[in-house]
Amino acid sequence: MARRYDSSTTTFSPEGRLHQVEYAIEAINNAGTSVGILAKDGVVMASEKKITSGLLAKARTSEKTYKLCPHATCSVAGLTADANILIDQARLRAARYAYQYQEPIPLESLVEHVCNYKQAYTQYGGLRPFGVAFLFAGYDEAHGFQLYQSDPSGNYSGWKATVIGANNQAGKSLLKTEYGVSKKKDGDDEMKTEDDVPALTDAVIEMPDVAEACRLAVKVLNKTMDGAVASAEKLELFTMSLDEDGNCVHKILTEEEAKAVIAEVEAESASAGDT
Amino acid sequence: MSILAYNGAAIIGMSGKDCVGIASDNRLGIQYETVAMDFKKVFKMNDRLFVGLAGLATDVQTLDQLLRFRMNLYELREERTMSPQVFTNLLSNMLYEKRFGPYFCEPVIAGLDEKGQPHLSTMDLIGAISSAKDFVVAGTCEGNLYGM
């Protein structure tokens, strides 16, 4: 059936699909979840660290979150080996742009460059696509804080909040109901369904601040990690914001800080009561 | 006039107890005419490393930009700051790469190593390193800076 059109990336199937690209996307759906949330004063990315063995040596600083340049960081879902190549590409591109123009690269340009690189592996023969999806978080002067998602096809899009990796649909549906909605409408206590939620236009959304976004991110991971409460050691919380001098601050929360956020989320859900 | 003396410079780096200092003049000239008195020749590379670049102004600026490029990538990949010794070797390598079309620039490197001990070095325009414990100099009046 589809088998004949499976093996080569450079062949469309009769239905107009690139099967290799779709299989690459499948590979990512088994990887550790990553959620990204845009806040009014920054960006938050929370990732699930898959601890495969207690014997593993402690990772240097991170296995999920990588700094690309002074104003951009990415989070990875998928094959780490593939990700390493792309991360280095991104770092080189950002550094070369800064060298040439003596100015930081606009975030979308950086994302587009990485994606064009990925796309080449879906069109020129002999090579398989990269089995990686990224969340890019960054800041530039033209558009402020931004969040982008990219997948093995080389497609990318900008988001206010999104999830990649395992159980991303569950995470996304939670974000749909909870992102930017800080007050309940008309004192309505009923559980919101997707139909109840008003259209997420800018007029309705109230962007969270970084602290609120952290809590929402932990909530999402709680849901995607099959209800197992996210513990600080399985979680990596990253925030990006500006300091007083207008420089980007990239921060991976310490275990204590992460525990504090987790505790806040637990307290919130306990006081919210049963619905 | 030698190309290395076209724009003019005087740079000196010196060590003290658990510290280093680096100083330069601010003159930019075109041969004998002074064109600016606010031309930067000493650049901070990180909290424990400064480099002073003496020579042709365009190469002073280009080398600063190139060094920043290389240092940023190093810090991203290695997740640590570059030590002065590594920086010296990197700069020497970069200069020798252009052996038959060199950057007309003679650097002075002043920094503190991981143990907080002073590190001073200089090199010629094609990357021959000289290290010293007390002071290093470079520029158009090198002899005067040495004290002759």
Interface residues (C-beta under 8 A of the other chain):
Chain A: R60 T61 K67 L68 C69 P70 D88 R91 L92 A95 R96 A98 Y99 Q102
Chain B: Q65 L66 R68 F69 N72 L73 L76 R77 E79
